[in-house]
């Protein structure tokens, strides 16, 4: 066991449906009698895709095999097990009830499936997990609004926040203000993907219009020092996913990626795997990337602390997790 393995880790930016391994994808395709083209499996990454729009297309095809609450349970358990093996103590995963609904799964049954897998993993490995329901930008403002409304009207202990994901370039923050004003009014925790594909202007708009306390990615804030300062002053955490950004060619390598600069400038951030098999990423791998960029053991541990401190879980769970981190260090 290396020193890196001993660091207790936490992940707060991962899309649950996109964690599906090729093995599980093939199994569920067979069980559910869904035709998945063989060329969807890749050489460079576990799945083959060209650019972000092809990625969205392939994502929908691959995740179409997840058809039932039992499938969700199996998927959740499989991912949490993999995380537990990398010494991850907490996962806050994003889930898409809008996608589940397209396959005929009502919200409550969908959550039952996820929760069953989560409980089984917690019983078996001690790993704690909570979930953020995502609105999907390219399904349109009405879909995002209805998704959020359903979340607010059906409180569930495992659902701790609301997120916004999908096509950032064609669906800017201003389209979603009604939804996020409603969430803010209810004091519901918010995270928004911003500053992955689009630049500082969009990040500013996301912060001002959508009331997030965390941003998914946010790395392109580095292009504007006053925005970096605004993020620090507003106490917003960036959920940074270095390997994802390199796979999607936003940056060409880890040295060029701004994560180290952002960390050094005092931005609170965590590192995350985003869509693991699509990028051959793992949460342990992201910590190893940061170690390679020169972060010390204590600095790596601070990433776990940040993830837990800025997570949306309740205060008692947070205390347990923080204690667990400091027990080891
Ligand atoms: Zn993401």
py3Dmol code that shows the C-alpha trace and the ligand (Angstrom):
import py3Dmol

protein = """\
ATOM      1  CA  UNK A   1       0.000   0.000   0.000  1.00  0.00           C
ATOM      2  CA  UNK A   2       1.462   3.374  -0.998  1.00  0.00           C
ATOM      3  CA  UNK A   3       1.083   6.528   1.059  1.00  0.00           C
ATOM      4  CA  UNK A   4      -1.385   7.774  -1.538  1.00  0.00           C
ATOM      5  CA  UNK A   5      -3.598   4.731  -0.937  1.00  0.00           C
ATOM      6  CA  UNK A   6      -3.807   5.556   2.761  1.00  0.00           C
ATOM      7  CA  UNK A   7      -5.367   8.979   2.139  1.00  0.00           C
ATOM      8  CA  UNK A   8      -9.073   8.874   2.800  1.00  0.00           C
ATOM      9  CA  UNK A   9     -10.809  10.379  -0.174  1.00  0.00           C
ATOM     10  CA  UNK A  10     -14.134  11.962  -1.022  1.00  0.00           C
ATOM     11  CA  UNK A  11     -15.791  12.550  -4.367  1.00  0.00           C
ATOM     12  CA  UNK A  12     -18.534  15.096  -4.986  1.00  0.00           C
ATOM     13  CA  UNK A  13     -18.679  15.362  -8.787  1.00  0.00           C
ATOM     14  CA  UNK A  14     -19.522  12.117 -10.522  1.00  0.00           C
ATOM     15  CA  UNK A  15     -22.499  11.257 -12.733  1.00  0.00           C
ATOM     16  CA  UNK A  16     -23.822   7.957 -11.401  1.00  0.00           C
ATOM     17  CA  UNK A  17     -25.287   6.741 -14.707  1.00  0.00           C
ATOM     18  CA  UNK A  18     -21.940   7.450 -16.393  1.00  0.00           C
ATOM     19  CA  UNK A  19     -20.034   5.223 -13.978  1.00  0.00           C
ATOM     20  CA  UNK A  20     -21.342   2.100 -15.711  1.00  0.00           C
ATOM     21  CA  UNK A  21     -18.513  -0.254 -16.659  1.00  0.00           C
ATOM     22  CA  UNK A  22     -18.492  -1.946 -20.090  1.00  0.00           C
ATOM     23  CA  UNK A  23     -19.005  -5.261 -18.298  1.00  0.00           C
ATOM     24  CA  UNK A  24     -22.157  -4.074 -16.517  1.00  0.00           C
ATOM     25  CA  UNK A  25     -23.311  -2.287 -19.678  1.00  0.00           C
ATOM     26  CA  UNK A  26     -23.075  -5.554 -21.639  1.00  0.00           C
ATOM     27  CA  UNK A  27     -24.834  -7.481 -18.894  1.00  0.00           C
ATOM     28  CA  UNK A  28     -27.743  -5.029 -18.591  1.00  0.00           C
ATOM     29  CA  UNK A  29     -28.037  -4.792 -22.390  1.00  0.00           C
ATOM     30  CA  UNK A  30     -28.392  -8.572 -22.509  1.00  0.00           C
ATOM     31  CA  UNK A  31     -30.853  -8.778 -19.603  1.00  0.00           C
ATOM     32  CA  UNK A  32     -32.984  -5.889 -20.859  1.00  0.00           C
ATOM     33  CA  UNK A  33     -32.698  -6.945 -24.528  1.00  0.00           C
ATOM     34  CA  UNK A  34     -31.277  -3.627 -25.686  1.00  0.00           C
ATOM     35  CA  UNK A  35     -29.122  -3.437 -28.771  1.00  0.00           C
ATOM     36  CA  UNK A  36     -25.844  -1.670 -28.137  1.00  0.00           C
ATOM     37  CA  UNK A  37     -23.551  -1.321 -31.169  1.00  0.00           C
ATOM     38  CA  UNK A  38     -20.275  -3.163 -30.574  1.00  0.00           C
ATOM     39  CA  UNK A  39     -18.246  -0.144 -31.779  1.00  0.00           C
ATOM     40  CA  UNK A  40     -19.427   1.858 -28.797  1.00  0.00           C
ATOM     41  CA  UNK A  41     -16.660   0.239 -26.775  1.00  0.00           C
ATOM     42  CA  UNK A  42     -13.389   2.057 -27.266  1.00  0.00           C
ATOM     43  CA  UNK A  43      -9.660   1.479 -27.306  1.00  0.00           C
ATOM     44  CA  UNK A  44      -8.369   4.701 -25.827  1.00  0.00           C
ATOM     45  CA  UNK A  45     -11.173   4.930 -23.274  1.00  0.00           C
ATOM     46  CA  UNK A  46     -13.670   2.282 -22.173  1.00  0.00           C
ATOM     47  CA  UNK A  47     -16.237   3.874 -24.523  1.00  0.00           C
ATOM     48  CA  UNK A  48     -15.593   5.432 -27.919  1.00  0.00           C
ATOM     49  CA  UNK A  49     -16.583   9.075 -28.482  1.00  0.00           C
ATOM     50  CA  UNK A  50     -15.212  11.988 -30.564  1.00  0.00           C
ATOM     51  CA  UNK A  51     -16.225  15.292 -29.010  1.00  0.00           C
ATOM     52  CA  UNK A  52     -18.612  16.648 -26.390  1.00  0.00           C
ATOM     53  CA  UNK A  53     -21.731  16.332 -28.571  1.00  0.00           C
ATOM     54  CA  UNK A  54     -20.806  12.799 -29.566  1.00  0.00           C
ATOM     55  CA  UNK A  55     -20.160  12.157 -25.885  1.00  0.00           C
ATOM     56  CA  UNK A  56     -23.719  13.266 -24.995  1.00  0.00           C
ATOM     57  CA  UNK A  57     -25.084  11.005 -27.768  1.00  0.00           C
ATOM     58  CA  UNK A  58     -23.050   7.986 -26.673  1.00  0.00           C
ATOM     59  CA  UNK A  59     -23.869   8.680 -23.026  1.00  0.00           C
ATOM     60  CA  UNK A  60     -27.577   8.360 -23.822  1.00  0.00           C
ATOM     61  CA  UNK A  61     -27.046   5.108 -25.756  1.00  0.00           C
ATOM     62  CA  UNK A  62     -24.831   3.524 -23.099  1.00  0.00           C
ATOM     63  CA  UNK A  63     -27.005   4.539 -20.149  1.00  0.00           C
ATOM     64  CA  UNK A  64     -30.156   3.379 -21.980  1.00  0.00           C
ATOM     65  CA  UNK A  65     -29.375  -0.119 -20.662  1.00  0.00           C
ATOM     66  CA  UNK A  66     -30.222   1.034 -17.093  1.00  0.00           C
ATOM     67  CA  UNK A  67     -33.918   0.234 -17.191  1.00  0.00           C
ATOM     68  CA  UNK A  68     -35.165  -0.684 -13.721  1.00  0.00           C
ATOM     69  CA  UNK A  69     -34.739   0.305 -10.063  1.00  0.00           C
ATOM     70  CA  UNK A  70     -32.848  -3.016  -9.593  1.00  0.00           C
ATOM     71  CA  UNK A  71     -30.446  -1.978 -12.358  1.00  0.00           C
ATOM     72  CA  UNK A  72     -29.897   1.320 -10.533  1.00  0.00           C
ATOM     73  CA  UNK A  73     -29.228  -0.576  -7.333  1.00  0.00           C
ATOM     74  CA  UNK A  74     -26.624  -2.779  -9.028  1.00  0.00           C
ATOM     75  CA  UNK A  75     -24.981   0.222 -10.716  1.00  0.00           C
ATOM     76  CA  UNK A  76     -24.814   2.201  -7.458  1.00  0.00           C
ATOM     77  CA  UNK A  77     -23.364  -0.719  -5.523  1.00  0.00           C
ATOM     78  CA  UNK A  78     -20.772  -1.452  -8.210  1.00  0.00           C
ATOM     79  CA  UNK A  79     -19.491   2.118  -8.282  1.00  0.00           C
ATOM     80  CA  UNK A  80     -19.382   2.532  -4.514  1.00  0.00           C
ATOM     81  CA  UNK A  81     -17.529  -0.766  -4.167  1.00  0.00           C
ATOM     82  CA  UNK A  82     -14.911   0.450  -6.638  1.00  0.00           C
ATOM     83  CA  UNK A  83     -14.586   3.714  -4.658  1.00  0.00           C
ATOM     84  CA  UNK A  84     -14.287   1.889  -1.341  1.00  0.00           C
ATOM     85  CA  UNK A  85     -11.334  -0.055  -2.760  1.00  0.00           C
ATOM     86  CA  UNK A  86      -9.595   3.294  -3.321  1.00  0.00           C
ATOM     87  CA  UNK A  87     -10.221   4.343   0.284  1.00  0.00           C
ATOM     88  CA  UNK A  88     -13.058   6.721  -0.575  1.00  0.00           C
ATOM     89  CA  UNK A  89     -15.214   7.384   2.490  1.00  0.00           C
ATOM     90  CA  UNK A  90     -17.846   9.647   0.939  1.00  0.00           C
ATOM     91  CA  UNK A  91     -19.440   9.953  -2.498  1.00  0.00           C
ATOM     92  CA  UNK A  92     -21.952  12.588  -3.502  1.00  0.00           C
ATOM     93  CA  UNK A  93     -23.099  11.463  -6.920  1.00  0.00           C
ATOM     94  CA  UNK A  94     -25.305  13.235  -9.440  1.00  0.00           C
ATOM     95  CA  UNK A  95     -28.276  11.297 -10.754  1.00  0.00           C
ATOM     96  CA  UNK A  96     -30.749  12.044 -13.519  1.00  0.00           C
ATOM     97  CA  UNK A  97     -34.386  11.407 -12.685  1.00  0.00           C
ATOM     98  CA  UNK A  98     -35.289  12.877 -16.087  1.00  0.00           C
ATOM     99  CA  UNK A  99     -33.395  10.056 -17.827  1.00  0.00           C
ATOM    100  CA  UNK A 100     -34.973   7.477 -15.492  1.00  0.00           C
ATOM    101  CA  UNK A 101     -38.417   8.865 -16.265  1.00  0.00           C
ATOM    102  CA  UNK A 102     -37.827   8.436 -20.004  1.00  0.00           C
ATOM    103  CA  UNK A 103     -37.446   4.719 -19.261  1.00  0.00           C
ATOM    104  CA  UNK A 104     -40.698   4.600 -17.335  1.00  0.00           C
ATOM    105  CA  UNK A 105     -39.270   4.755 -13.800  1.00  0.00           C
ATOM    106  CA  UNK A 106     -41.276   6.966 -11.459  1.00  0.00           C
ATOM    107  CA  UNK A 107     -39.175   9.220  -9.196  1.00  0.00           C
ATOM    108  CA  UNK A 108     -39.870   7.256  -5.998  1.00  0.00           C
ATOM    109  CA  UNK A 109     -38.955   3.847  -7.493  1.00  0.00           C
ATOM    110  CA  UNK A 110     -35.847   5.292  -9.117  1.00  0.00           C
ATOM    111  CA  UNK A 111     -34.711   6.628  -5.717  1.00  0.00           C
ATOM    112  CA  UNK A 112     -35.542   3.294  -4.070  1.00  0.00           C
ATOM    113  CA  UNK A 113     -33.192   1.558  -6.495  1.00  0.00           C
ATOM    114  CA  UNK A 114     -30.324   3.981  -5.907  1.00  0.00           C
ATOM    115  CA  UNK A 115     -30.877   3.922  -2.131  1.00  0.00           C
ATOM    116  CA  UNK A 116     -30.914   0.110  -1.983  1.00  0.00           C
ATOM    117  CA  UNK A 117     -27.501  -0.038  -3.691  1.00  0.00           C
ATOM    118  CA  UNK A 118     -26.196   2.757  -1.456  1.00  0.00           C
ATOM    119  CA  UNK A 119     -27.314   0.980   1.710  1.00  0.00           C
ATOM    120  CA  UNK A 120     -25.834  -2.328   0.662  1.00  0.00           C
ATOM    121  CA  UNK A 121     -22.493  -0.640  -0.095  1.00  0.00           C
ATOM    122  CA  UNK A 122     -22.535   1.216   3.228  1.00  0.00           C
ATOM    123  CA  UNK A 123     -23.259  -2.057   5.066  1.00  0.00           C
ATOM    124  CA  UNK A 124     -20.523  -3.931   3.204  1.00  0.00           C
ATOM    125  CA  UNK A 125     -17.783  -1.282   2.969  1.00  0.00           C
ATOM    126  CA  UNK A 126     -18.714   1.557   5.342  1.00  0.00           C
ATOM    127  CA  UNK A 127     -18.776   4.012   2.429  1.00  0.00           C
ATOM    128  CA  UNK A 128     -21.350   6.789   2.870  1.00  0.00           C
ATOM    129  CA  UNK A 129     -23.105   8.253  -0.160  1.00  0.00           C
ATOM    130  CA  UNK A 130     -25.646  10.966  -0.884  1.00  0.00           C
ATOM    131  CA  UNK A 131     -27.163  12.147  -4.158  1.00  0.00           C
ATOM    132  CA  UNK A 132     -27.773  15.301  -6.171  1.00  0.00           C
ATOM    133  CA  UNK A 133     -30.565  15.308  -8.739  1.00  0.00           C
ATOM    134  CA  UNK A 134     -29.450  16.987 -11.951  1.00  0.00           C
ATOM    135  CA  UNK A 135     -31.500  19.069 -14.313  1.00  0.00           C
ATOM    136  CA  UNK A 136     -30.301  18.431 -17.861  1.00  0.00           C
ATOM    137  CA  UNK A 137     -29.789  21.676 -19.779  1.00  0.00           C
ATOM    138  CA  UNK A 138     -30.414  20.296 -23.266  1.00  0.00           C
ATOM    139  CA  UNK A 139     -33.730  18.765 -22.163  1.00  0.00           C
ATOM    140  CA  UNK A 140     -34.843  22.406 -21.857  1.00  0.00           C
ATOM    141  CA  UNK A 141     -35.841  24.856 -19.086  1.00  0.00           C
ATOM    142  CA  UNK A 142     -39.257  23.224 -18.523  1.00  0.00           C
ATOM    143  CA  UNK A 143     -37.713  19.797 -17.942  1.00  0.00           C
ATOM    144  CA  UNK A 144     -35.201  21.301 -15.489  1.00  0.00           C
ATOM    145  CA  UNK A 145     -37.978  23.173 -13.679  1.00  0.00           C
ATOM    146  CA  UNK A 146     -40.214  20.099 -13.413  1.00  0.00           C
ATOM    147  CA  UNK A 147     -37.304  17.974 -12.200  1.00  0.00           C
ATOM    148  CA  UNK A 148     -36.501  20.503  -9.464  1.00  0.00           C
ATOM    149  CA  UNK A 149     -40.144  20.833  -8.472  1.00  0.00           C
ATOM    150  CA  UNK A 150     -40.445  17.076  -8.058  1.00  0.00           C
ATOM    151  CA  UNK A 151     -37.324  17.036  -5.881  1.00  0.00           C
ATOM    152  CA  UNK A 152     -38.676  19.801  -3.638  1.00  0.00           C
ATOM    153  CA  UNK A 153     -42.108  18.219  -3.359  1.00  0.00           C
ATOM    154  CA  UNK A 154     -40.747  14.764  -2.470  1.00  0.00           C
ATOM    155  CA  UNK A 155     -38.023  15.160   0.161  1.00  0.00           C
ATOM    156  CA  UNK A 156     -35.771  12.119   0.563  1.00  0.00           C
ATOM    157  CA  UNK A 157     -32.934  11.673   3.061  1.00  0.00           C
ATOM    158  CA  UNK A 158     -30.487  10.629   0.350  1.00  0.00           C
ATOM    159  CA  UNK A 159     -31.208  13.616  -1.898  1.00  0.00           C
ATOM    160  CA  UNK A 160     -29.152  16.534  -0.651  1.00  0.00           C
ATOM    161  CA  UNK A 161     -28.887  18.953  -3.556  1.00  0.00           C
ATOM    162  CA  UNK A 162     -29.822  19.995  -7.078  1.00  0.00           C
ATOM    163  CA  UNK A 163     -27.419  20.344 -10.001  1.00  0.00           C
ATOM    164  CA  UNK A 164     -27.374  21.593 -13.577  1.00  0.00           C
ATOM    165  CA  UNK A 165     -25.547  19.571 -16.232  1.00  0.00           C
ATOM    166  CA  UNK A 166     -25.530  19.020 -19.987  1.00  0.00           C
ATOM    167  CA  UNK A 167     -24.896  21.357 -22.902  1.00  0.00           C
ATOM    168  CA  UNK A 168     -23.399  24.488 -21.344  1.00  0.00           C
ATOM    169  CA  UNK A 169     -22.706  26.356 -24.590  1.00  0.00           C
ATOM    170  CA  UNK A 170     -26.216  26.334 -26.043  1.00  0.00           C
ATOM    171  CA  UNK A 171     -28.159  26.513 -22.783  1.00  0.00           C
ATOM    172  CA  UNK A 172     -26.798  29.468 -20.743  1.00  0.00           C
ATOM    173  CA  UNK A 173     -27.703  30.264 -17.097  1.00  0.00           C
ATOM    174  CA  UNK A 174     -30.330  32.882 -17.966  1.00  0.00           C
ATOM    175  CA  UNK A 175     -32.670  30.150 -19.238  1.00  0.00           C
ATOM    176  CA  UNK A 176     -32.863  28.546 -15.800  1.00  0.00           C
ATOM    177  CA  UNK A 177     -33.330  31.444 -13.360  1.00  0.00           C
ATOM    178  CA  UNK A 178     -36.928  30.495 -12.521  1.00  0.00           C
ATOM    179  CA  UNK A 179     -35.857  27.027 -11.350  1.00  0.00           C
ATOM    180  CA  UNK A 180     -32.885  28.216  -9.337  1.00  0.00           C
ATOM    181  CA  UNK A 181     -34.770  31.122  -7.721  1.00  0.00           C
ATOM    182  CA  UNK A 182     -37.310  28.534  -6.563  1.00  0.00           C
ATOM    183  CA  UNK A 183     -34.540  26.320  -5.135  1.00  0.00           C
ATOM    184  CA  UNK A 184     -32.893  29.265  -3.375  1.00  0.00           C
ATOM    185  CA  UNK A 185     -36.196  30.247  -1.822  1.00  0.00           C
ATOM    186  CA  UNK A 186     -36.345  26.759  -0.303  1.00  0.00           C
ATOM    187  CA  UNK A 187     -32.681  26.949   0.782  1.00  0.00           C
ATOM    188  CA  UNK A 188     -31.967  23.885  -1.327  1.00  0.00           C
ATOM    189  CA  UNK A 189     -28.225  23.337  -1.990  1.00  0.00           C
ATOM    190  CA  UNK A 190     -27.154  24.119  -5.549  1.00  0.00           C
ATOM    191  CA  UNK A 191     -24.237  23.161  -7.767  1.00  0.00           C
ATOM    192  CA  UNK A 192     -23.977  24.162 -11.417  1.00  0.00           C
ATOM    193  CA  UNK A 193     -21.695  22.987 -14.226  1.00  0.00           C
ATOM    194  CA  UNK A 194     -20.009  26.160 -15.481  1.00  0.00           C
ATOM    195  CA  UNK A 195     -16.646  27.132 -16.890  1.00  0.00           C
ATOM    196  CA  UNK A 196     -15.959  23.777 -18.446  1.00  0.00           C
ATOM    197  CA  UNK A 197     -16.822  24.546 -22.071  1.00  0.00           C
ATOM    198  CA  UNK A 198     -17.605  28.227 -21.696  1.00  0.00           C
ATOM    199  CA  UNK A 199     -15.467  30.998 -20.254  1.00  0.00           C
ATOM    200  CA  UNK A 200     -15.535  33.577 -17.431  1.00  0.00           C
ATOM    201  CA  UNK A 201     -18.660  35.398 -18.624  1.00  0.00           C
ATOM    202  CA  UNK A 202     -20.763  32.255 -18.282  1.00  0.00           C
ATOM    203  CA  UNK A 203     -19.246  31.447 -14.890  1.00  0.00           C
ATOM    204  CA  UNK A 204     -20.115  34.955 -13.648  1.00  0.00           C
ATOM    205  CA  UNK A 205     -23.658  34.575 -14.921  1.00  0.00           C
ATOM    206  CA  UNK A 206     -23.984  31.159 -13.295  1.00  0.00           C
ATOM    207  CA  UNK A 207     -22.843  32.588  -9.942  1.00  0.00           C
ATOM    208  CA  UNK A 208     -25.093  35.649 -10.136  1.00  0.00           C
ATOM    209  CA  UNK A 209     -28.179  34.063 -11.666  1.00  0.00           C
ATOM    210  CA  UNK A 210     -28.247  30.536 -10.209  1.00  0.00           C
ATOM    211  CA  UNK A 211     -27.017  30.910  -6.573  1.00  0.00           C
ATOM    212  CA  UNK A 212     -24.584  27.969  -6.451  1.00  0.00           C
ATOM    213  CA  UNK A 213     -22.285  27.295  -3.483  1.00  0.00           C
ATOM    214  CA  UNK A 214     -20.280  24.978  -5.721  1.00  0.00           C
ATOM    215  CA  UNK A 215     -19.422  24.972  -9.400  1.00  0.00           C
ATOM    216  CA  UNK A 216     -18.917  21.846 -11.501  1.00  0.00           C
ATOM    217  CA  UNK A 217     -15.468  22.458 -13.082  1.00  0.00           C
ATOM    218  CA  UNK A 218     -15.257  26.294 -13.043  1.00  0.00           C
ATOM    219  CA  UNK A 219     -11.656  25.936 -14.172  1.00  0.00           C
ATOM    220  CA  UNK A 220     -11.857  28.472 -16.970  1.00  0.00           C
ATOM    221  CA  UNK A 221     -12.224  31.128 -14.272  1.00  0.00           C
ATOM    222  CA  UNK A 222      -8.414  31.146 -14.422  1.00  0.00           C
ATOM    223  CA  UNK A 223      -8.762  33.307 -17.563  1.00  0.00           C
ATOM    224  CA  UNK A 224      -9.952  36.231 -15.417  1.00  0.00           C
ATOM    225  CA  UNK A 225      -8.120  36.974 -12.120  1.00  0.00           C
ATOM    226  CA  UNK A 226     -10.969  39.139 -10.812  1.00  0.00           C
ATOM    227  CA  UNK A 227     -13.338  36.191 -11.252  1.00  0.00           C
ATOM    228  CA  UNK A 228     -10.967  33.919  -9.345  1.00  0.00           C
ATOM    229  CA  UNK A 229     -11.084  36.499  -6.537  1.00  0.00           C
ATOM    230  CA  UNK A 230     -14.885  36.627  -6.743  1.00  0.00           C
ATOM    231  CA  UNK A 231     -15.030  32.825  -6.356  1.00  0.00           C
ATOM    232  CA  UNK A 232     -12.771  33.020  -3.291  1.00  0.00           C
ATOM    233  CA  UNK A 233     -14.733  35.945  -1.790  1.00  0.00           C
ATOM    234  CA  UNK A 234     -18.076  34.189  -2.413  1.00  0.00           C
ATOM    235  CA  UNK A 235     -16.748  31.033  -0.720  1.00  0.00           C
ATOM    236  CA  UNK A 236     -17.629  28.877  -3.728  1.00  0.00           C
ATOM    237  CA  UNK A 237     -15.946  25.501  -4.095  1.00  0.00           C
ATOM    238  CA  UNK A 238     -14.828  24.262  -7.503  1.00  0.00           C
ATOM    239  CA  UNK A 239     -15.442  20.576  -8.239  1.00  0.00           C
ATOM    240  CA  UNK A 240     -12.427  20.097 -10.487  1.00  0.00           C
ATOM    241  CA  UNK A 241     -12.104  17.086 -12.787  1.00  0.00           C
ATOM    242  CA  UNK A 242      -8.626  17.261 -14.373  1.00  0.00           C
ATOM    243  CA  UNK A 243      -8.665  13.961 -16.279  1.00  0.00           C
ATOM    244  CA  UNK A 244     -12.117  14.710 -17.686  1.00  0.00           C
ATOM    245  CA  UNK A 245     -10.944  18.114 -18.992  1.00  0.00           C
ATOM    246  CA  UNK A 246      -7.938  16.553 -20.686  1.00  0.00           C
ATOM    247  CA  UNK A 247      -9.990  13.751 -22.243  1.00  0.00           C
ATOM    248  CA  UNK A 248     -12.414  16.333 -23.674  1.00  0.00           C
ATOM    249  CA  UNK A 249      -9.406  18.347 -24.908  1.00  0.00           C
ATOM    250  CA  UNK A 250     -10.152  21.522 -22.942  1.00  0.00           C
ATOM    251  CA  UNK A 251      -6.521  21.306 -21.824  1.00  0.00           C
ATOM    252  CA  UNK A 252      -3.807  19.289 -23.505  1.00  0.00           C
ATOM    253  CA  UNK A 253      -2.065  17.914 -20.413  1.00  0.00           C
ATOM    254  CA  UNK A 254      -1.992  18.043 -16.622  1.00  0.00           C
ATOM    255  CA  UNK A 255       0.770  20.669 -16.538  1.00  0.00           C
ATOM    256  CA  UNK A 256      -1.363  23.032 -18.607  1.00  0.00           C
ATOM    257  CA  UNK A 257      -4.461  22.352 -16.543  1.00  0.00           C
ATOM    258  CA  UNK A 258      -5.144  25.263 -14.142  1.00  0.00           C
ATOM    259  CA  UNK A 259      -5.955  23.074 -11.109  1.00  0.00           C
ATOM    260  CA  UNK A 260      -2.586  23.670  -9.435  1.00  0.00           C
ATOM    261  CA  UNK A 261      -2.723  27.437 -10.058  1.00  0.00           C
ATOM    262  CA  UNK A 262      -6.262  27.630  -8.696  1.00  0.00           C
ATOM    263  CA  UNK A 263      -5.237  25.623  -5.643  1.00  0.00           C
ATOM    264  CA  UNK A 264      -2.252  27.905  -5.019  1.00  0.00           C
ATOM    265  CA  UNK A 265      -4.333  31.043  -5.447  1.00  0.00           C
ATOM    266  CA  UNK A 266      -6.505  29.954  -2.526  1.00  0.00           C
ATOM    267  CA  UNK A 267      -9.591  28.717  -4.371  1.00  0.00           C
ATOM    268  CA  UNK A 268     -11.321  25.968  -2.403  1.00  0.00           C
ATOM    269  CA  UNK A 269     -11.457  22.893  -4.640  1.00  0.00           C
ATOM    270  CA  UNK A 270     -11.857  19.145  -4.686  1.00  0.00           C
ATOM    271  CA  UNK A 271     -10.830  16.668  -7.373  1.00  0.00           C
ATOM    272  CA  UNK A 272     -13.310  14.320  -8.999  1.00  0.00           C
ATOM    273  CA  UNK A 273     -13.703  11.672 -11.687  1.00  0.00           C
ATOM    274  CA  UNK A 274     -16.837  13.048 -13.486  1.00  0.00           C
ATOM    275  CA  UNK A 275     -17.665  10.171 -15.900  1.00  0.00           C
ATOM    276  CA  UNK A 276     -15.055   7.529 -14.961  1.00  0.00           C
ATOM    277  CA  UNK A 277     -15.033   4.910 -17.765  1.00  0.00           C
ATOM    278  CA  UNK A 278     -15.544   7.542 -20.473  1.00  0.00           C
ATOM    279  CA  UNK A 279     -12.181   9.061 -19.481  1.00  0.00           C
ATOM    280  CA  UNK A 280     -10.510   6.062 -17.795  1.00  0.00           C
ATOM    281  CA  UNK A 281     -10.646   8.162 -14.634  1.00  0.00           C
ATOM    282  CA  UNK A 282     -10.944   7.063 -11.025  1.00  0.00           C
ATOM    283  CA  UNK A 283     -11.088   9.172  -7.912  1.00  0.00           C
ATOM    284  CA  UNK A 284      -7.852   7.607  -6.678  1.00  0.00           C
ATOM    285  CA  UNK A 285      -6.297   8.490 -10.025  1.00  0.00           C
ATOM    286  CA  UNK A 286      -7.219  12.159  -9.585  1.00  0.00           C
ATOM    287  CA  UNK A 287      -5.434  12.261  -6.224  1.00  0.00           C
ATOM    288  CA  UNK A 288      -2.459  10.664  -7.880  1.00  0.00           C
ATOM    289  CA  UNK A 289      -2.525  13.383 -10.585  1.00  0.00           C
ATOM    290  CA  UNK A 290      -2.469  16.044  -7.866  1.00  0.00           C
ATOM    291  CA  UNK A 291       0.384  14.269  -6.142  1.00  0.00           C
ATOM    292  CA  UNK A 292       2.237  14.288  -9.471  1.00  0.00           C
ATOM    293  CA  UNK A 293       1.674  18.054  -9.682  1.00  0.00           C
ATOM    294  CA  UNK A 294       3.489  18.412  -6.383  1.00  0.00           C
ATOM    295  CA  UNK A 295       0.804  18.449  -3.694  1.00  0.00           C
ATOM    296  CA  UNK A 296       1.971  17.159  -0.327  1.00  0.00           C
ATOM    297  CA  UNK A 297       0.189  14.496   1.715  1.00  0.00           C
ATOM    298  CA  UNK A 298      -1.461  17.193   3.850  1.00  0.00           C
ATOM    299  CA  UNK A 299      -2.493  19.172   0.789  1.00  0.00           C
ATOM    300  CA  UNK A 300      -4.042  16.055  -0.720  1.00  0.00           C
ATOM    301  CA  UNK A 301      -5.891  15.462   2.514  1.00  0.00           C
ATOM    302  CA  UNK A 302      -7.148  19.062   2.365  1.00  0.00           C
ATOM    303  CA  UNK A 303      -8.910  18.131  -0.912  1.00  0.00           C
ATOM    304  CA  UNK A 304     -10.883  15.466   0.976  1.00  0.00           C
ATOM    305  CA  UNK A 305     -11.637  17.954   3.747  1.00  0.00           C
ATOM    306  CA  UNK A 306     -12.868  20.506   1.211  1.00  0.00           C
ATOM    307  CA  UNK A 307     -15.125  17.933  -0.469  1.00  0.00           C
ATOM    308  CA  UNK A 308     -16.696  17.010   2.853  1.00  0.00           C
ATOM    309  CA  UNK A 309     -16.946  20.539   4.208  1.00  0.00           C
ATOM    310  CA  UNK A 310     -18.656  21.779   1.045  1.00  0.00           C
ATOM    311  CA  UNK A 311     -20.752  18.644   0.595  1.00  0.00           C
ATOM    312  CA  UNK A 312     -24.502  18.954   0.933  1.00  0.00           C
ATOM    313  CA  UNK A 313     -24.953  16.206   3.532  1.00  0.00           C
ATOM    314  CA  UNK A 314     -26.300  16.966   6.994  1.00  0.00           C
ATOM    315  CA  UNK A 315     -24.054  18.373   9.702  1.00  0.00           C
ATOM    316  CA  UNK A 316     -23.931  15.175  11.786  1.00  0.00           C
ATOM    317  CA  UNK A 317     -22.772  13.079   8.820  1.00  0.00           C
ATOM    318  CA  UNK A 318     -20.202  15.767   8.021  1.00  0.00           C
ATOM    319  CA  UNK A 319     -18.841  15.606  11.564  1.00  0.00           C
ATOM    320  CA  UNK A 320     -18.497  11.814  11.362  1.00  0.00           C
ATOM    321  CA  UNK A 321     -16.672  12.084   8.030  1.00  0.00           C
ATOM    322  CA  UNK A 322     -14.331  14.882   9.128  1.00  0.00           C
ATOM    323  CA  UNK A 323     -13.468  12.889  12.235  1.00  0.00           C
ATOM    324  CA  UNK A 324     -12.765   9.852  10.106  1.00  0.00           C
ATOM    325  CA  UNK A 325     -10.353  11.917   7.999  1.00  0.00           C
ATOM    326  CA  UNK A 326      -8.452  13.292  10.960  1.00  0.00           C
ATOM    327  CA  UNK A 327      -8.305   9.872  12.635  1.00  0.00           C
ATOM    328  CA  UNK A 328      -5.998   8.746   9.909  1.00  0.00           C
ATOM    329  CA  UNK A 329      -3.800  11.779   9.385  1.00  0.00           C
TER     330      UNK A 329
END
"""
ligand_1 = """\
1
ZN
Zn -19.909 16.669 -14.725
"""
view = py3Dmol.view(width=600, height=400)
view.addModel(protein, "pdb")
view.setStyle({"model": 0}, {"cartoon": {"style": "trace"}})
view.addModel(ligand_1, "xyz")
view.setStyle({"model": 1}, {"stick": {}})
view.zoomTo()
view.show()
